[in-house]
Amino acid sequence: MLAAFLLHGCASQALHRDGMALLAKGQAEEGLKKLAEASAQEPNTASYRADYLRQRELALNRLLATAGSERAGGRPETAEAVYRRILDIDPDDSRAKLGLESLAMDKRHDLAMAEVEGLVKKGDLDGARSAIRPVIQENPKNARAIQLSRQIEDLATKEQVAEPRLKAKFAKPVTLQFRDANLKMVFEALSRTSGINVLLDKDVKADLKTSIFVKDVSVEDTIELILLQNQLEKKVISDNTVFVYPSTPAKLKDYQDLKIRSFHLNHADPKQILAMLKGLLKTKDIYINEKSNSVVMRDTPDAIRLAEKMVADQDLPEPEVMLEVEVLEVSSTRLSELGLALPDSFGLATPESAKTWGALRALRSGDLLATGLSATLNLHLDDSDTNILASPRIRVRNREKARIMIGDRLPVITNAVTPLANASSVVTGSVTYLDVGLKLEVEPDVNLDNEVVIKVGLEVSSAGKAVDTGDSGTVAYPVNTRNANTVLRLKDGETQVLAGLINDEDRKSASKIPGLGDIPLLGRLFSSHRDDGKKTEIVLSITPHIVGGARLPDAGAMEYWSGTETSLRTNTFNMKSQGSMVASASGSVGPVLQGRPAPGSKVAPAAGQGAAAAAGPVAFSWQGPAQAKPGEIVSLTLNAQSAQALGSMGLLLSYDTGALKAVEAEEGGYMKQNGLPSSFSRTIDASSGQIVVDLSGRGTEGASGSVVTLIFEILADKPRAQVAVSRILTLNPGGESVTANLPEPFAITVQP
């Protein structure tokens, strides 16, 4: 039994030893397993149980840290494997279970964020915001989700702040020629040409007319010119829609959008910025917050952009100056005392008992008392030099004062005695302090040429021995002061020395025996001479070093356009035309838009039209009955033939309302020959006898066919009915104008 017990103990000890060795090698699972077996075999051995529990906790903590690092590093598979190892060691470990749940949550969040990124790319910010909200609610510390949320909010802010602008394609050049034309007709033609929707306010006068001859000018500039001619304003509603309204104060208040902009200033004074914006931009709605050093204004977008430039130009950091100052006080003292100091007095005195005249008469020479006599030979010479140096370095902001004080603060006691009626008095005292020593005040002003103008004030003072002015107890000090005030102009790093503040004292005194001391040469034996000389000089050395030197802003920040007296703009009204432009308000010739020119006018081809001219103009022709009876319904077809492909076509047709009644206008097959989709619209104005037709699609080269079929009812009022093409606008698929020839008017004879 003893042998079995010993063998059992040796086996447990071996298991414990092997388990600790495996743990030291990093084999946590195997080592903990052996420690557990050793503890199970020896349940009464507390050390085995303690080692097992301690080593298991250490191993679990290391594995948890590893799993956390792998999860944070974006390696979920490795982290999951580590959590599984932890559960193999301790199946009930809640931290590992929570880690696995977190990994599952991360997988869900990754899928959700991939969806969010797709929504952001599509521009669906509302959908992206809704999709990412649950991710942030479940894990507010998810870095990827936080970054995506910030990106969504940034894009949303840009969309909210951005002003509506027309598409870039509307900057392409166009050519228009109208003379004394109705404003609505001009906008209608321009809308068909460019695809811009033009909406007119109800207060825009219907009888407004304009004359405009422009060549190779962008659509947006053309609209601006038309508005300028007729005192109108526009508001861009979308990338292809413009709202036009009268330029009156009431309409501007109703339609002109305003922005609010906060300027958080770093260096400028908000009161000065407020005065500048009010004075130059005439901004009324503006507020200053001195606590946050900011200015908030509400104005038009153009005024906001101008204010941004003005604030950026003024909110510049003030340069600083590092001043290296050296103050040196050179003091030299020489004291010499040479000669024989002989007694200058001799006295006799009687004893205390001799107080009567008789007693004095009885005194003998031995009874008298004499003062002592002594002679001193002075051979004394003191020679000393003293340097008192102060070398401060101080950094000061531009146009601000800096003060240096090196010395003592001496108390000055002032007492006031107030007598009372009972012959007593009350003493009232106060203490003030007197600065004595070196005082230096500097105020730099940095110029744009990196030179520094420095106002310097120097004071060197020293206090003498305290003076008690009387029984009141008032104490004061005599002060010796030397001052210097000047203005220096130094370059960066240049040193200037101020010297010459000299105090020179020379005092001579002699003690002589009368008569004997005045004998030449021999008189030195009967006198003592004292020479006392003191000389002090103050030397100031100052060297400025500019920190963050002053500089002028860029030219674009100092000079820019601001519009007119009544309208703020960030640029000038420049048409940027490559050809000529003529605008006129006189004449009676009708409008011309790329077709048969009106009498007395000349039509120039638009940009990109040279190639079209080389391929030949688009030819139009009529097809229909030459005769008809009253009450009949007739069809009249307009055919086209073009050597090059067409992308869109705009027609203005006119007919005789006395002989014809327009019933319908139907699309032909010209734009449908390649099988691609096309669009067709028509507007019939029975009162004016006009039909507006717009077609777009993708025509083919060398195509010919029917463009539109007009259906009329014959009236009996006139014997002859006529249909004409007033204007034709043809564009190729690239949006460039193509020359077209107007067909001759088509006439129908009305038979009785």
C-alpha positions in Angstrom: 0.0 0.0 0.0 2.9 2.3 0.8 4.5 1.6 -2.6 1.2 2.2 -4.4 0.8 5.5 -2.5 4.2 6.6 -3.4 3.8 5.7 -7.0 0.5 7.6 -7.1 2.1 10.7 -5.6 5.0 10.5 -8.1 2.6 10.3 -11.0 0.7 13.4 -9.9 3.9 15.3 -9.4 5.0 14.3 -12.9 1.7 15.4 -14.4 2.0 18.8 -12.6 5.6 19.2 -13.8 4.8 18.3 -17.4 1.7 20.6 -17.4 3.8 23.6 -16.3 6.4 22.8 -18.9 3.8 22.7 -21.7 2.4 26.0 -20.6 5.8 27.5 -20.7 6.1 26.4 -24.4 2.8 28.0 -25.3 0.7 24.8 -25.4 -2.1 26.0 -23.2 -4.7 23.3 -23.8 -2.3 20.3 -23.3 -0.7 21.9 -20.2 -4.0 22.8 -18.5 -5.2 19.3 -19.2 -2.3 17.7 -17.3 -2.6 20.2 -14.5 -6.3 19.3 -14.2 -5.4 15.6 -14.1 -2.8 16.2 -11.4 -5.3 18.2 -9.3 -7.9 15.4 -9.8 -5.4 12.8 -8.6 -4.3 14.8 -5.6 -7.5 16.7 -4.5 -6.0 17.4 -1.1 -2.9 19.1 -2.6 -3.9 22.8 -2.6 -0.9 23.9 -4.6 -1.9 21.7 -7.5 -5.4 23.2 -7.5 -4.2 26.7 -7.2 -1.7 26.3 -10.0 -4.4 24.9 -12.3 -6.8 27.7 -11.6 -4.2 30.5 -11.9 -2.7 29.1 -15.1 -6.1 28.6 -16.6 -7.1 32.2 -15.9 -3.8 33.5 -17.4 -4.2 31.4 -20.5 -7.8 32.5 -21.0 -6.9 36.1 -20.6 -4.1 35.8 -23.2 -6.4 34.0 -25.6 -9.1 36.6 -25.1 -6.6 39.4 -25.8 -5.5 37.6 -29.0 -9.1 37.1 -30.1 -9.8 40.8 -29.5 -6.8 41.9 -31.5 -7.7 39.6 -34.4 -11.3 41.0 -34.4 -10.1 44.5 -34.3 -7.6 43.8 -37.2 -10.4 42.6 -39.5 -9.6 38.9 -39.2 -12.9 37.4 -38.0 -12.1 33.8 -38.9 -8.9 33.7 -36.8 -10.8 35.4 -33.9 -13.5 32.8 -34.1 -11.0 30.0 -33.9 -9.4 31.5 -30.8 -12.8 31.9 -29.1 -13.4 28.2 -29.9 -10.1 27.3 -28.2 -11.3 29.3 -25.1 -14.5 27.3 -25.0 -12.6 24.0 -25.3 -10.7 25.0 -22.1 -13.8 26.5 -20.3 -17.1 25.6 -21.9 -18.9 28.1 -19.6 -16.7 31.1 -20.4 -19.2 34.0 -21.0 -16.6 36.2 -22.5 -15.9 33.8 -25.3 -19.6 33.3 -26.0 -20.1 37.1 -26.1 -17.1 37.3 -28.5 -18.7 34.8 -30.9 -22.0 36.8 -30.7 -20.0 39.9 -31.5 -18.4 38.3 -34.5 -21.9 37.2 -35.8 -23.0 40.8 -35.3 -20.0 42.1 -37.2 -20.9 39.8 -40.2 -24.4 41.2 -40.2 -23.0 44.7 -40.0 -20.6 44.1 -42.8 -23.4 43.0 -45.1 -25.4 46.1 -44.1 -22.6 48.5 -44.7 -21.9 46.9 -48.1 -25.5 47.7 -48.9 -25.1 51.2 -47.5 -22.0 51.8 -49.8 -24.1 50.7 -52.8 -26.9 53.1 -51.8 -24.3 56.0 -51.4 -22.9 55.3 -54.9 -26.5 55.4 -56.3 -27.1 58.7 -54.6 -29.8 57.4 -52.3 -28.7 59.1 -49.1 -32.0 58.7 -47.3 -31.9 55.0 -47.9 -28.3 54.8 -46.8 -29.0 56.8 -43.7 -31.9 54.4 -42.8 -29.8 51.3 -43.5 -26.8 52.4 -41.3 -28.9 53.5 -38.4 -29.4 50.0 -36.9 -25.6 49.3 -37.2 -24.7 52.3 -35.1 -27.4 51.6 -32.6 -26.1 48.1 -32.0 -22.4 49.1 -32.1 -21.8 52.8 -31.6 -18.0 52.2 -31.7 -18.0 50.6 -35.2 -15.3 52.7 -36.9 -16.4 51.8 -40.4 -20.1 52.6 -39.7 -19.0 55.9 -38.1 -17.0 56.8 -41.2 -19.8 55.9 -43.5 -22.3 57.9 -41.5 -20.0 60.9 -41.6 -19.6 60.5 -45.4 -23.4 60.4 -45.8 -23.9 63.5 -43.8 -21.1 65.3 -45.7 -22.8 64.4 -49.0 -26.2 65.5 -47.7 -24.7 68.8 -46.5 -23.1 69.4 -49.8 -26.4 68.8 -51.6 -28.3 71.1 -49.2 -25.7 73.9 -49.4 -25.1 73.6 -53.2 -27.0 75.9 -55.3 -29.1 74.6 -58.2 -27.1 75.0 -61.5 -27.8 74.2 -65.1 -26.2 71.1 -66.6 -22.8 71.5 -68.2 -24.2 70.8 -71.6 -26.1 74.1 -71.4 -22.7 75.9 -71.6 -22.4 74.8 -75.2 -22.5 77.7 -77.7 -25.7 78.5 -79.6 -26.6 81.0 -82.2 -29.9 83.0 -82.0 -31.3 85.8 -84.1 -34.5 87.6 -83.1 -35.6 91.1 -84.0 -38.5 92.7 -82.1 -39.8 89.3 -81.1 -42.2 88.4 -78.4 -40.3 87.4 -75.2 -42.3 84.2 -74.7 -41.6 83.1 -78.2 -37.8 83.7 -77.7 -37.9 81.6 -74.6 -39.9 78.9 -76.4 -37.3 78.7 -79.2 -34.5 78.7 -76.7 -36.2 75.9 -74.7 -36.5 73.7 -77.8 -32.9 74.4 -78.8 -31.3 73.6 -75.4 -33.9 71.5 -73.6 -34.2 73.9 -70.7 -37.6 74.4 -69.2 -38.4 78.1 -68.8 -41.2 79.0 -66.4 -42.6 82.5 -66.3 -44.0 84.3 -63.4 -47.6 85.5 -63.8 -46.5 89.1 -63.5 -44.1 88.9 -66.5 -45.8 91.1 -69.1 -47.1 89.2 -72.1 -46.3 92.0 -74.5 -42.5 92.2 -73.7 -40.4 92.1 -76.9 -36.7 91.7 -77.4 -34.2 91.8 -80.1 -31.1 89.6 -79.8 -28.4 88.6 -82.2 -25.9 86.2 -80.6 -23.3 83.9 -82.1 -21.5 81.1 -80.4 -22.7 82.1 -76.9 -23.7 79.6 -74.2 -27.3 79.0 -73.4 -26.9 80.3 -69.8 -25.2 83.5 -71.0 -28.0 84.0 -73.5 -30.6 83.7 -70.9 -28.7 86.2 -68.7 -28.6 88.7 -71.6 -32.3 88.4 -72.3 -33.1 88.9 -68.6 -30.8 91.9 -68.5 -32.5 93.5 -71.4 -36.0 93.2 -69.9 -35.2 93.8 -66.2 -35.9 90.2 -65.2 -34.3 87.8 -62.8 -34.1 84.0 -62.8 -34.1 81.3 -60.3 -32.6 77.9 -61.2 -35.0 75.3 -59.8 -33.3 72.2 -61.1 -30.5 71.3 -63.5 -32.8 71.9 -66.5 -35.5 74.3 -65.2 -35.4 78.1 -64.9 -38.0 80.3 -63.3 -38.2 83.9 -64.6 -39.7 86.7 -62.6 -39.7 90.6 -62.7 -36.7 92.2 -60.9 -38.7 94.2 -58.4 -38.1 94.4 -54.6 -41.3 92.5 -53.8 -40.4 89.7 -56.2 -36.9 89.5 -55.0 -38.1 89.1 -51.4 -40.5 86.3 -52.5 -38.2 84.3 -54.8 -34.5 85.1 -54.0 -33.1 82.4 -51.8 -31.1 83.4 -48.8 -28.3 81.6 -46.9 -27.0 81.7 -43.3 -23.3 81.6 -42.9 -21.3 81.6 -39.7 -17.7 82.9 -39.8 -15.7 81.7 -36.8 -12.8 84.1 -36.7 -9.3 83.1 -35.6 -7.5 86.4 -35.6 -9.7 89.3 -36.8 -11.8 91.4 -34.5 -15.5 90.5 -35.0 -16.6 94.1 -34.5 -14.4 95.2 -37.4 -15.6 92.4 -39.6 -19.2 93.3 -38.7 -18.6 96.9 -39.7 -16.9 95.9 -43.0 -19.7 93.5 -44.1 -22.4 96.1 -43.3 -20.5 98.9 -45.0 -19.5 97.1 -48.2 -22.2 94.4 -48.8 -25.0 96.4 -47.2 -25.9 93.3 -45.2 -28.7 94.0 -42.7 -29.3 90.6 -41.2 -26.0 90.1 -39.3 -25.1 89.2 -35.8 -21.9 89.1 -33.7 -21.1 86.6 -31.0 -18.2 87.9 -29.0 -18.0 84.8 -26.8 -17.2 82.5 -29.7 -15.5 85.3 -31.7 -17.8 84.7 -34.6 -20.1 86.6 -37.0 -23.3 85.2 -38.4 -25.0 86.7 -41.5 -28.0 86.0 -43.7 -27.9 87.1 -47.3 -28.0 85.9 -50.9 -25.5 83.2 -52.1 -23.5 85.8 -54.0 -23.2 88.0 -50.9 -22.2 85.0 -48.9 -19.4 84.1 -51.4 -18.2 87.7 -51.4 -18.2 87.8 -47.6 -16.2 84.6 -47.5 -13.5 86.2 -49.7 -13.5 89.4 -47.6 -13.2 87.5 -44.3 -10.5 85.3 -45.6 -8.5 88.4 -46.7 -8.9 90.0 -43.3 -8.7 87.1 -40.9 -5.0 86.7 -41.2 -2.7 85.7 -38.3 -0.7 88.4 -36.7 3.1 87.9 -36.8 5.0 87.6 -33.6 8.5 88.8 -32.7 11.0 87.0 -30.5 13.2 89.7 -28.9 16.6 88.9 -27.6 17.6 91.6 -25.1 20.9 92.1 -23.3 21.2 94.8 -20.7 24.7 95.4 -19.2 25.5 97.8 -16.4 29.3 98.4 -16.3 30.4 99.9 -13.0 33.9 100.8 -11.9 35.0 102.2 -8.5 38.3 103.6 -7.4 38.9 104.7 -3.8 42.3 105.9 -2.5 43.2 107.3 0.9 46.8 108.3 1.5 48.5 110.5 4.2 49.0 111.0 7.9 45.9 111.7 9.9 47.0 113.8 12.9 44.7 114.8 15.8 42.8 118.0 15.1 41.8 118.8 18.7 43.1 118.7 22.3 41.2 119.2 25.5 41.7 119.4 29.3 39.1 118.5 31.9 38.9 119.0 35.7 38.0 116.2 38.2 34.4 115.9 39.3 35.3 117.2 42.8 36.5 120.5 41.6 33.3 122.4 41.4 34.2 125.7 43.1 36.6 128.5 42.2 38.7 127.8 45.2 39.0 124.2 44.3 40.2 125.1 40.8 42.9 127.4 42.3 44.1 124.5 44.3 44.5 122.2 41.4 48.0 121.2 40.2 49.0 120.1 36.7 48.8 116.5 37.8 45.2 116.9 38.7 44.0 117.9 35.2 42.6 115.3 32.8 43.6 115.5 29.1 42.0 113.9 26.0 44.0 111.2 24.2 46.1 112.1 21.2 46.7 109.7 18.2 48.1 109.8 14.7 47.1 107.4 11.9 49.0 106.8 8.6 46.4 106.1 5.9 47.7 103.8 3.0 44.4 102.6 1.5 43.5 101.9 -2.2 40.2 100.2 -3.5 39.8 99.4 -7.2 36.7 97.4 -8.3 34.8 96.7 -11.5 31.3 95.4 -11.6 29.2 94.0 -14.5 25.4 93.6 -13.9 23.9 91.6 -16.8 20.3 90.8 -17.7 19.7 88.7 -20.9 15.9 88.1 -21.2 14.2 86.6 -24.2 10.6 87.5 -24.7 8.0 86.7 -27.5 5.5 89.4 -28.2 2.6 89.6 -30.6 2.6 92.3 -33.3 1.4 95.7 -32.1 1.2 94.5 -28.5 3.2 95.7 -25.6 5.6 93.6 -23.6 7.2 94.5 -20.3 10.3 93.2 -18.5 11.0 94.0 -14.9 14.2 92.8 -13.1 14.7 94.2 -9.7 13.1 94.7 -6.3 9.7 95.9 -5.0 10.4 98.2 -2.1 7.6 98.9 0.5 6.8 102.5 1.0 5.0 103.1 4.3 2.8 106.1 4.6 1.2 107.0 8.0 -1.3 109.7 8.6 -1.8 111.1 12.2 -5.3 112.3 13.1 -5.5 114.2 16.4 -8.5 113.7 18.7 -10.3 115.9 21.1 -9.0 114.0 24.2 -5.4 114.9 23.3 -4.8 111.5 21.8 -4.3 110.7 18.1 -5.1 108.0 15.6 -2.5 106.8 13.1 -3.7 105.4 9.8 -1.1 103.7 7.6 -0.9 102.4 4.0 1.8 100.4 2.2 2.6 100.8 -1.5 5.4 99.2 -3.5 8.1 100.9 -5.5 9.6 99.0 -8.5 13.3 99.5 -8.5 15.7 97.9 -11.0 15.6 97.3 -14.7 12.3 98.1 -16.6 12.0 97.5 -20.3 8.9 98.0 -22.4 8.8 97.1 -26.1 6.1 97.3 -28.7 7.0 95.8 -32.1 5.3 96.6 -35.5 6.1 94.1 -38.2 6.1 95.5 -41.8 5.5 93.6 -45.0 9.1 93.9 -45.9 10.2 91.9 -42.8 11.4 94.9 -41.0 10.4 95.6 -37.4 9.6 99.0 -35.9 10.2 98.7 -32.2 9.2 101.3 -29.6 11.6 100.9 -26.7 11.4 102.3 -23.2 14.3 101.6 -20.8 14.5 102.6 -17.2 17.3 101.7 -14.8 16.8 102.8 -11.2 18.4 102.2 -7.8 17.1 103.0 -4.3 19.1 104.6 -1.6 18.9 104.1 2.1 15.4 104.3 3.6 14.4 107.6 5.1 12.2 107.9 8.2 10.3 111.2 7.8 9.4 111.6 11.5 7.4 110.4 14.4 4.5 109.3 12.1 6.5 106.3 11.0 6.4 107.1 7.3 9.2 105.5 5.3 10.4 106.6 1.9 13.4 105.9 -0.4 15.5 108.2 -2.6 15.6 106.8 -6.1 18.3 107.3 -8.7 16.8 106.8 -12.2 18.1 106.8 -15.8 15.6 106.6 -18.7 15.8 106.1 -22.4 12.8 106.1 -24.9 13.3 105.6 -28.7 11.9 104.0 -31.8 14.1 101.5 -33.8 13.6 100.1 -37.3 15.5 96.8 -37.6 15.5 94.0 -40.0 14.9 90.4 -39.0 17.9 89.3 -37.0 19.6 92.7 -37.0 21.2 93.8 -33.7 21.1 97.4 -32.3 23.1 98.5 -29.4 22.1 101.5 -27.2 24.9 102.9 -25.0 26.0 106.1 -23.5 23.8 106.2 -20.4 26.9 107.1 -18.2 27.0 108.3 -14.6 30.5 109.5 -13.7 31.2 110.7 -10.1 34.6 111.9 -8.8 35.0 113.1 -5.2 38.2 114.4 -3.6 38.7 115.4 0.1 41.7 116.1 2.3 42.3 116.4 6.1 45.2 118.9 6.9 46.9 120.6 9.9 46.4 124.3 9.4 49.4 125.9 8.0 51.6 122.9 7.9 49.4 121.0 5.6 49.6 123.7 3.0 53.4 123.7 2.7 54.3 122.5 -0.8 55.6 118.9 -0.8 56.2 118.8 3.0 52.5 119.4 3.5 51.7 115.8 2.5 53.4 114.8 5.8 50.8 116.9 7.8 47.6 115.9 5.8 45.6 112.9 4.6 44.0 112.9 1.1 40.9 110.8 0.0 40.0 110.3 -3.7 36.6 108.6 -4.5 35.6 107.9 -8.2 32.6 106.0 -9.5 31.6 105.4 -13.1 28.6 103.4 -14.4 27.3 102.9 -18.0 24.1 101.2 -19.2 24.4 99.2 -22.5 21.2 97.8 -24.2 21.4 95.3 -27.0 18.2 94.3 -28.8 17.7 91.8 -31.7 14.3 91.0 -33.2 13.5 87.6 -34.8 10.2 87.5 -36.7 8.0 84.4 -36.1 5.4 83.9 -38.8 6.1 87.0 -40.8 3.5 89.2 -42.4 2.6 88.5 -46.0 0.2 89.8 -48.5 -2.7 87.4 -49.6 -2.8 86.2 -53.2 -3.9 88.6 -55.8 -7.3 86.8 -56.2 -8.0 87.3 -52.6 -7.3 91.1 -52.7 -9.1 92.0 -55.9 -12.3 90.5 -57.3 -15.6 91.5 -58.8 -18.6 92.3 -56.7 -21.4 93.1 -59.1 -23.3 96.4 -59.5 -24.6 98.9 -57.0 -28.0 97.1 -56.9 -27.0 93.5 -57.5 -24.1 91.6 -55.9 -22.3 89.2 -58.1 -19.1 87.2 -57.8 -18.1 87.9 -61.4 -18.8 90.2 -64.2 -21.5 89.7 -66.8 -19.2 88.4 -69.6 -20.7 86.5 -72.5 -17.4 84.8 -73.4 -18.4 84.8 -77.0 -16.1 83.6 -79.7 -18.0 85.5 -82.4 -19.9 88.7 -82.6 -23.1 89.6 -80.7 -25.6 92.3 -81.5 -28.6 93.2 -79.4 -31.3 95.7 -80.6 -34.6 96.9 -79.5 -35.7 98.5 -82.8 -37.0 97.1 -86.1 -40.1 95.3 -87.3 -38.7 92.2 -89.0 -39.9 88.9 -87.5 -37.8 86.4 -85.7 -35.2 84.3 -87.4 -33.9 81.0 -86.0 -31.7 79.0 -88.4 -33.8 79.1 -91.5 -34.9 81.6 -94.1 -33.5 84.9 -92.9 -35.8 87.9 -92.4 -35.5 90.8 -94.8 -32.5 92.9 -94.0 -30.9 90.3 -91.6 -28.0 87.9 -92.0 -27.8 84.5 -90.4 -24.5 83.1 -89.3 -24.0 79.4 -88.8 -23.7 78.2 -85.2 -20.7 76.4 -83.8 -20.0 73.0 -85.4 -22.1 73.9 -88.4 -19.2 73.8 -90.9 -19.3 70.1 -91.2 -23.1 70.2 -91.7 -22.7 72.7 -94.4 -20.2 70.4 -96.1 -22.7 67.6 -96.0 -25.4 69.7 -97.4 -28.5 71.3 -95.7 -31.6 69.4 -94.7 -34.2 69.6 -97.5 -37.9 69.9 -96.7 -40.9 69.4 -99.0 -44.7 69.3 -98.9 -47.0 66.6 -100.0 -50.8 67.0 -100.0 -53.9 67.8 -102.1 -53.9 70.9 -104.3 -57.7 71.3 -104.1 -60.4 70.7 -101.5 -64.0 71.6 -100.8 -65.4 73.3 -97.7 -66.0 70.9 -94.9 -63.5 68.3 -96.1 -60.7 66.9 -93.9 -57.4 67.0 -95.7 -53.9 65.7 -94.6 -50.7 67.6 -95.4 -47.4 65.9 -94.9 -44.0 67.6 -94.4 -41.1 65.4 -95.6 -37.4 65.8 -94.9 -34.2 64.5 -96.5 -30.7 64.8 -94.8 -27.3 63.4 -95.7 -26.3 63.3 -92.0 -28.0 61.9 -89.0 -30.3 64.2 -87.0 -31.0 64.1 -83.3 -33.8 66.7 -82.8 -36.0 69.0 -84.8 -38.1 72.0 -83.9 -40.8 73.4 -86.3 -43.0 76.5 -86.2 -45.8 76.1 -88.7 -48.3 78.8 -89.5 -51.7 78.5 -91.4 -54.5 80.7 -92.6 -57.1 80.6 -89.9 -59.7 82.0 -92.3 -59.5 79.1 -94.6 -58.2 76.2 -92.4 -59.0 74.8 -89.0 -56.2 72.7 -87.5 -57.5 69.4 -86.2 -54.4 67.4 -85.4 -50.6 67.0 -86.0 -49.3 63.4 -86.1 -45.7 62.2 -86.0 -44.1 60.9 -89.1 -41.6 58.1 -89.5 -38.5 60.1 -90.0 -37.1 59.6 -86.5 -38.2 56.0 -86.2 -36.2 54.4 -89.1 -33.4 52.9 -86.9 -35.8 51.3 -84.4 -34.7 53.4 -81.5 -37.3 55.3 -79.3 -38.2 58.8 -80.2 -40.3 61.6 -78.7 -42.9 63.8 -80.3 -44.8 66.8 -79.0 -47.1 69.4 -80.6 -48.9 72.5 -79.6 -51.8 74.0 -81.7 -52.7 77.6 -81.2 -56.0 78.1 -83.1 -56.2 81.8 -82.3 -52.8 82.8 -83.8 -52.8 80.0 -86.5 -49.5 78.5 -85.3 -48.5 74.9 -84.6 -45.3 74.1 -82.7 -43.8 70.6 -83.3 -40.8 69.1 -81.4 -39.2 65.8 -82.4 -36.1 64.1 -80.9 -34.6 60.7 -81.4 -31.7 59.2 -83.4 -31.9 59.6 -87.1 -29.8 57.8 -89.6 -27.4 59.2 -92.3 -29.1 59.7 -95.6 -32.5 59.3 -94.2 -35.7 60.6 -95.8 -39.3 60.4 -94.9 -42.3 62.0 -93.3 -41.7 64.4 -90.4 -45.2 65.4 -89.4 -48.7 65.1 -90.9 -51.1 68.0 -90.4 -54.8 67.4 -90.5 -57.0 70.4 -91.4 -60.7 71.1 -91.9 -61.4 73.3 -95.0 -63.5 76.4 -94.3 -65.4 78.3 -96.9 -64.4 81.8 -95.9 -61.5 82.2 -98.4 -60.9 80.6 -101.8 -57.2 79.9 -101.1 -55.6 78.3 -98.0 -51.9 78.5 -97.3 -49.6 76.6 -94.9 -46.0 77.7 -94.3 -43.0 76.8 -92.2 -41.9 79.9 -90.3 -38.9 78.4 -88.5 -37.0 75.2 -88.5 -34.3 74.2 -86.0 -32.3 71.0 -86.7 -29.6 69.5 -84.5 -27.3 66.5 -84.9 -27.1 63.9 -82.1 -24.2 65.9 -80.5 -26.4 69.0 -80.1 -24.8 71.0 -82.9 -26.9 73.0 -85.3 -27.5 71.7 -88.8 -28.4 74.0 -91.7 -31.9 73.6 -93.1 -33.7 75.1 -96.1 -37.2 76.3 -95.5 -39.7 74.9 -98.1 -42.0 77.2 -100.0 -45.5 77.7 -98.5 -48.1 75.1 -99.6 -51.3 76.4 -101.1 -54.7 74.6 -101.3 -57.4 76.0 -103.6 -60.9 75.9 -102.0 -63.5 75.0 -104.5 -67.2 76.0 -104.0 
